[in-house]
């Protein structure tokens, strides 16, 4: 079951640079942890579907995907997918990740 909840947060601490959305891994990890805590999300038994909606023109490189996978695995999510679409996923599209 999905939570049908979309969260948008802006970090007060920058962790990007001109070329990378995540240039400072530690700051990004702290931000993601705080967002999870603030909204009561649990990483236990969660499926993470990550969409990088900014700084992704031309698609993500393997290195950028790896950073996203590593970042979310560090906060305890075991099953993680990177979706490169730039529009919100439908309920049906989200459900397809569980198959």
PABALO-593620 format. One record per residue (C-alpha): residue in three letters; x, y, z. Coordinates in steps of 0.001 Angstrom, whole numbers, plus 500000, padded with zeros to 6 digits. Layout:
<rs>
   rest       px       py       pz
    ALA        X        Y        Z
...
</rs>
This chain:
<rs>
   rest       px       py       pz
    UNK   500000   500000   500000
    UNK   501313   503435   499203
    UNK   500827   506349   501521
    UNK   499569   508576   498676
    UNK   501581   511382   500159
    UNK   503881   513692   498290
    UNK   506429   515629   500301
    UNK   508476   518542   499060
    UNK   511168   519921   501337
    UNK   513858   522512   500758
    UNK   517088   522123   502658
    UNK   518368   525159   504527
    UNK   521861   523719   504123
    UNK   523138   523391   500585
    UNK   524570   520024   499614
    UNK   524767   520604   495873
    UNK   527154   522448   493595
    UNK   526910   523695   490005
    UNK   527317   520187   488563
    UNK   525811   517804   491100
    UNK   522581   517761   493056
    UNK   524325   515777   495793
    UNK   527864   517072   496137
    UNK   528069   516752   499946
    UNK   526894   513261   500878
    UNK   526907   513786   504663
    UNK   524773   516934   504500
    UNK   522331   515254   502096
    UNK   522062   512205   504365
    UNK   521317   514394   507385
    UNK   518637   516262   505414
    UNK   516932   513040   504249
    UNK   517017   511628   507794
    UNK   515399   514812   509135
    UNK   512664   514715   506481
    UNK   511871   511097   507373
    UNK   511680   511919   511079
    UNK   509649   515108   510570
    UNK   506960   513288   508572
    UNK   506988   510080   510599
    UNK   508259   507897   507774
    UNK   509759   504563   508715
    UNK   512505   503034   506631
    UNK   511746   499542   507923
    UNK   510168   497327   505265
    UNK   509905   500327   502940
    UNK   510342   500408   499209
    UNK   512084   503580   498093
    UNK   511238   504978   494688
    UNK   513463   507960   494085
    UNK   512948   510589   491418
    UNK   515575   513271   490960
    UNK   513422   516067   489579
    UNK   516167   518694   489302
    UNK   519558   518745   487614
    UNK   518743   515639   485587
    UNK   518667   516984   482037
    UNK   519760   514292   479611
    UNK   519256   511553   482186
    UNK   521219   510527   485242
    UNK   524699   509056   484995
    UNK   525477   505728   486638
    UNK   527433   507650   489284
    UNK   524444   509882   490104
    UNK   522178   506835   490379
    UNK   524713   505144   492642
    UNK   524822   508189   494929
    UNK   521019   508121   495268
    UNK   521006   504373   495963
    UNK   523765   504705   498551
    UNK   522156   507725   500214
    UNK   518824   506010   500759
    UNK   520384   502676   501737
    UNK   522325   504528   504459
    UNK   519061   505571   506102
    UNK   517869   501966   506128
    UNK   515719   501461   503044
    UNK   516467   498000   501704
    UNK   514639   497989   498375
    UNK   515382   501096   496310
    UNK   514559   502062   492739
    UNK   515606   505157   490797
    UNK   512896   506346   488434
    UNK   514188   508806   485838
    UNK   510822   510164   484737
    UNK   510260   513837   485457
    UNK   506555   513677   486266
    UNK   504770   512437   489363
    UNK   504148   508704   489249
    UNK   500579   507426   489196
    UNK   499284   504962   491760
    UNK   499462   502258   489088
    UNK   503104   503076   488282
    UNK   503994   502967   491978
    UNK   502247   499618   492378
    UNK   504263   498158   489490
    UNK   507429   498543   491571
    UNK   506017   496076   494126
    UNK   505650   493275   491573
</rs>
